[in-house]
Amino acid sequence: VALALHRRKDVNVYLLKLPNFDPSWPSAPSVRLFSEDETLALNELIPQVTEGDKIEGIADLTIRVTIDFDEPKIDSKRMAVMITTEKGMLSNEVINGSTPLNGLSSNSVMIAPSEWAKMGLVNSGAEPSIVKVVSHGVDVKKYREIKGVERVRLRAAAKWDSSFVFLHVSSMTSNKNVGMMVRAIKRVRENFPNVKLVLKGNDKLYRSAEILKASVEGLSGLVESGVVEYHSEDMSNSAVAQMMQLSNCYLAPYKYEGFNLPVLEAMAVGLPVVVSGGGSTDDFVRDGIDGYSVETEVLRTEGVQKVNKKLKGWEMNSWEEAEFGVGWVEKAESIELGVNEDDLVDKMQRVIMEEAKFERGRKRRAEGVRERYSWDNVVEKIVEVGMGTLLVEEEWKLKKTHNGKKWTGPKQYEDKTRNLMMLPSDIALIKDPAFAEIVKIYAKDEEAFF
């Protein structure tokens, strides 16, 4: 978000660093996550402030990428809180005695990354009218399609050239459903013996290897035989992107997720995906086109959440039990997806059998993500929602050039940032007085139409 804002020439960006979500996390990664230029932009070009520092003047918009949405206090005309829920609910208060979800000021808005996450916020007491859905974004310069000789060479170097690789990148926590993935891969190998499951965890942040060993019986034997390949080392974003580029399908039969960014990143490199149906990824995965959605059933249980007001972050050891010492407890209904394992196996085998079909769709999937979900485009939407402005009220000009050259594509219009576009049919709707007011109502609250 900060980098995309920094690329805009019409804003001044101040980056306030907050403590780690979990105090046990390392203060810095062992590898460089961003490129040298990006790191320079974050560390030097964007003025950084710490708690207690005063920013000159009042900010027009504060974007909080945190659940602690009213600490520290910052003078701001508008506030946008990027917040998510995973299991269908969030406690009515979060840490440090924060403002209740239903107590935000009129100049504030909550931004949820998916309809699933919004449902959880509303279930937890948030006012529906101030919860807006804006997808997370993808670094489309790193997560991009590669093909031809380069991909063949790199797959051979990784010793994946004779395998059909299902990839999964995550913390390996219980909601990821890794145990089911391993059971499914063993069943798929009965018909397709060249299939393997590649897992990329994060041992420093989540102790992924420990979680994996506890949840997968006979893991060491599966690794030794090549059925499962596990990577625990720190990787840059570019290295993770390359793992996706060299794989054949991304696998995510999750129980619950607020968004599931790796699925979208995998689609950005052109991969088909097999994901849980009915969850957060329904927002951007087209069943049968981008891969397959697995049959699920909604499971509702009484959840317990404990929060320690003394901590600068919060964590859940499990939904039923969290160890925080002093705190308080709230009970509420939690929601997760029960994944049909037989259907998961079927969908995985269909992706293998239809490999040629999904290979042909690689370019289309990658282009679709680039056009809709680049961080530049997503940040435009965040600013629009955060400032309470409407894109239909922006000035749209006829596109004449592209990357310094004459535009030879179809007639279209672009905004002042040149990141967003409208077709003549779109412009007609906002120029026609009979439609313009209806379009503005829809732009403010699309749910009013459903």
N, C-alpha and C positions, 0 to 999 in steps of 0.2 A: 504494500500500500504506500509506504513512504517513498520508495523509489519511483513508483508511477506518478505520485504527486510531484516529486522533485523534477520529473521530466516536463511537467507543465511549466510554461513561462509566465503564467498569470497569477501565480500564488507564491507566497513565502511559507516554507515548511519549517516547523520546529518539532524536533523529535525528543520526547520525554521518555527516558528509560525507567522502567519499573523493575522491581525485584523479580527474580525467576518465579514462575508458577509454582515450582517445587524447590524449596531451599537446598535440597540435596543435589540438584542438577549442577553440572559444571558451569563455571562462569563464561566459558567460551568453548566452541567446538574445537576438536583437534585437527580438523581440516577446514579449509576455507570453503564456506558454503556458497559464497557469491564470487563473481569475477573480481579482478583487481579494481576495475573501474567502478563497479557497484559498491565495493567495500569503501573506496575513496569517497563516493557520494554519500554514503551513510555516516562515515566517521569524520569527514572534514567539510564537505560542501553543505550539508544540512546542519545548521546551528543546533547543538544539543544542549539541553538544560537538565537540571536535576531538581528534585523536590526542594522547595524553598526559593528557587530562583524565580525572578519576575520576568515575564515576557513583556516587552514594551507594548502598551496598548492592550485592548481586549481582542482575543481571537474571534474571527468570524465563525469558525467551525472547529470544534475539538472532536477528533475521531478516537475513540477508546477501543483498543483491541484487547479487551479484558472483561471479566465478569465483575470486577470491582469498580462499578461505574460511577461512584461519586467520591472516590479518594484517589489521589490527592485532589483538593479543590482547585479548579482552574477557572478564571474568568473567561467566559465565552458566550457569544451571542446565540450560538446553536451548539448542540451536542448530539453526536451520533455514536451509539454504543453497539459495536459489533459483538454479538453474543449468541451463543448456541445452546441447545439442549440435545441430549443424545437419547435418553430413555423416557421421553415423553413428559418430563417434568423438571422443574428447577425450583429449589426452595424459594419461598417468598422473600427471604432476605439472603444475602450472601455474606461475605466476610466483613469484619470491622464495623458491624452495625449499619450496613449500607441502606440506602433508601429502598423501600419495598418496590417490587416491580410495578405496582399500580400507583406509585407515588412520584413518578418522574414529572418534571416540570413540562409546561406546554411547549417549550422550545427544544424539547428532546425527542429523539426517535431511536428505537431499537432496530438494528439490522440483523436479521437472521439469515443464514446462508442457504436455507432450504425451507420448503413448506413443512417438512417434518419437524424441523427445529422451531418454526413459528408455532406449530401446534403445541409443542411443549411449553413455550413461553405463555401462550394464551391459557393453557391448562393450569399454569402456575399463578395466574392472576394478572398477567399483563393486559393492558387495554389493547384490543385487536387493532384499533385504528392507528396506533403509533408503532406497530410492529410491521416492518417492511421486509420483503425478501429480496436480497441481492446475493447472487451466487459468489462464491470465491472465484479467484482468477488463476490463470496459468502463465508461467514465464514461457511464452511461445518461442522465444529465441533458443532456449535450451531444450524444451520439450517439443520436438519437431520430428517429422518423418525422415528417415533415411532409407535408402533402398539400393538395389543393384549390387555392384561389386563391393562397395564399402560394407554393406550389411553382411554379405556372405563372408567376407574376410574377418570381420569382427566376431561373427558367430563361431567361425572355426577357431579363432584364438581363444574364445571362451569355452571351447569344446562342447558347444551346443549345436553344432551343425547337423548332427544326426538325430536330434531330439525335438519333440514338440514340447515347448516350455510354457507351463503355466506359472505366472509370476504373482507374488503377493508381497507388498511393502507395508509394514505397519509396526506397531509396538508389540504385537503378538498377545495383547490382552484378551480376556475371555470373550468380549463382544465381537472380536474378529472371526471367531469360529474356526480357528486353525485346526483343531482336532478333527472337525468334520471334513476340512479340506484334505487332510492326510488320508482319512478313511476313503474319501471319494477318489483320490488319485490312485490308491491301491486297487480299487474296483475298476477304474478306467483302464489301468495297465493290463487287466485280464484280456482286453480286446485290442489295446494299443500299447504294446510293451515298450515303445520308444518314448513314452510320455514321462516327464519329470516335473516336480514341483520345486520352484526356486523361491525361497523366503528371504526377505531382507528385513532384519530387525534393527533395534537400536538399544544396545546393551547398556550404554552409559546413562541414558535417560530413563529407560523403562525396565532394565534387567530382562530383556526379551528372551535371551537364551534360557534363563532360569524358568521363566513362564512356559516356554516351549517344552522343556524337558518334563515339567510337571503335568502338562496337558496332553502330551503325545507319548503313548506307550511304545517302547522299542525304537525311540528316535535314532539312537546311535547306529543301529543296524540299518535303518532306512537311509541314513546319510552315507554309510560305508558302501551300500549297494548302488548308490546313485539315484534312488527313487526320490530322495529329498536332498536339496542343496541349500545350506544355510549360510548367510553372510551377516556377520555381526559387526564388521569394521565400520568406522565412520566414513561416509562418502560425501562428496560435494553434490550439489544439485545436478550438475552435468553428468556425474558418474551414475547417479540413480536414473537419470533420463536415458543414458545409454543402455542400462539393464532393460528398460522398457522397450527401447528400440530393437533390441536383439531377441526379445521374447516373442511368443506366438499368440498369447492370450493373457489378459489380466483377470485374476480371480478374487472375488470379494463377496462371499456368502455371509455377510455380517448379520448380527442379531440387532444391533442398533448403531446408528451413526448420525452425527449432526450434519455432516456433508459427505465426507469420504473423498478428499482431494486427490489421492493417488489414482482413483478411477478416472477422473477427468484428465489428469496428466497422461495416463496411459492412452486415452482416446486422442490426446493431442499429438502423440507420435504415430497414431494410426491403428493402434491395437483394438481388436474386438474385446469385449469384456463379458464376464459372466458374474452377475450381481444378484443380490436379493431383490425380489420384487416387493413393492409396497412401501419402500423406505425412502430415504433422502435422495438416492440416485435416480429415482423416477423423474426428477426434475430435468435431467439431461440425457439419460440413456434411453434410446428408442429400441424397444424389444424387437428382435428379429432383424434389425438394421445395424445397430452398433454392437450387437452381440445378443445375449439372452438374459432375461430376468427369470430368476428361479422362484417357483411357487413357495409362498410363505403363509403362515397364519398369525394373526395378532394375538399376543399373549399379554394379559393384564394381571399384574400382581401388586400387592401392597408393598411399596418401597420405603426404606428408612434412610434418611440423609442426616449425617452429623456434621456440623460446621464449627470449627474453633475460631472464635472471633479474634484471637490473639495472633493468628498466623497471617502472613502476607500472601497466602495462596491456599488452595484446598485440593484434596485428592480423595479418591474413593478406592479403598482397598478392595471392597466389593460393595454391591448395592445394599446388601443387608447389614454390613458391619464395617464401620470405619473407626480407626483408632486416632482420636484427637486429644484425649485428656478432657479438659474443661470445654464444654460446648453446649449446644442444645439440639434437640431432635425434632424433626417434623415428619409425619407420615403422610404419604400421598400415593395415588395409584401410578405405577410405572408401566411402561409399554415397551415390549420388544417383539422381534419377529422370530417365529419358529420356522426354521428353514427345512424344506422337504429334501432330505438327503437323496432319495431316489431320483427326484427331478433334477437335483444338482448334477448327479452323475450323467443323467440323460443330456442335459444342456452342455456339459463339458464334451461329451462324445459328439454331439451335433456340431460344435465348433470345429472339432478335428475333422469330421467328415465333410464339412462345408468350408474347409480352409481356403479353397480357391475363391469362393464367393466373398469371404471377408478380406482376403488379400486385395481383391479388386476395389473394395470400399475403403482401403487405407487412406488414400489421398482425400477422399470426401470427408471422412471423419476428422482428419487432421485440420482440414480447411474450416470445417464447421466450428471446431473449438477455437481456432485462431480468430475467426470473424466475430464470435460471440463472447468468448471468455478470456481474452487477453487481459492482463492486469490494467492496461491503459483504458480499455473499454469498461471494465468493472469499476474502476475508480471514478470514472465519469458518472456512473450510476450512483455510487456511494455519495459523491459530492452533491448530485442532484437531490437525492433523498435527504441527505443531511442538512442541506441549505433550505429545503422546502421549495425548491424551484422545479420547473418542468422543462424537459428537453423541447417540448413543442413550442415553448416561448423563446427558445434560442434563435439566433439569426442563422439561417441556412442559406448557403450560397452554392451556385452551380459549380460542380467540380470540373476544373480545367486542366490541372496538372497532377502528376503522381510521381513522387521521388525525383522531382526536378524535370520530369519529362512530360510531354503533352499527353493528356488522358485520352485514350482511344477506346475505353470500355463503354458500357451502356450509360445513358444519361442518368446522373444521380446528383444529389446535393450533399454537402458536408457542413459540419459545425465549425466553429472557430478553431477548435483543437485539431481538426482534420482527422480525428480518430473515429468519428461516428458518421453514418451516412443515412440518407433517406432517398427512396425512389420517388419518381414523379407522382405515383399513385398515393404515396404517403403525404407529400406536400399538398396535393389536391384536397385532402381531408382537413388539413389545418388552415388552408386558405379559404375554403368554402364556409361562409358564415353559418350555413345550416348545419354543418358538421363540427365546426371548430369548438363550440362550447361543449359538445358531447365528448369530443376527444380529450378536452382538458379534464372533464369529470373522470373519464376512464384513467387518465394519467395519474390523477391524484389517488384514486381508489378503484382498482380494477375489480375488486370483489363486489362492488356495487352492481356489477353487470351479471353476477352469477348467483 
